[in-house]
Amino acid sequence: MASIRKIVLDVLKPHQPNGVEFATALAELSPDYQVRLTVVEVDEKTESVMVVIEGENIEFTPIGELIKKLGASIHSIDEVEVQGSKID
């Protein structure tokens, strides 16, 4: 079965939680997740951020659910790296 190794998301989030709290919450979804958050644009009430998540087997559904729970929304999936596995 193929596994996602990297995903880059364009996310619109409120100012709170801040970037550190937001990225930390995502990283805590799995012990091997590495999360990088870059602020792209700041408005009065929101921030547009690029979120890069890398790991061995990234589960997209829990990531999307947590982002929504944190009051944010995914605008787009801008990049994804998937590794296939050999089927015997």
Secondary structure, 3 states (H helix, E strand, C coil): CCEEEEEEEEEEEECCCCHHHHHHHHHCCCCCCEEEEEEEEECCCEEEEEEEEEEEEECHHHHHHHHHHCCCEEEEEEEEEEECCCCC
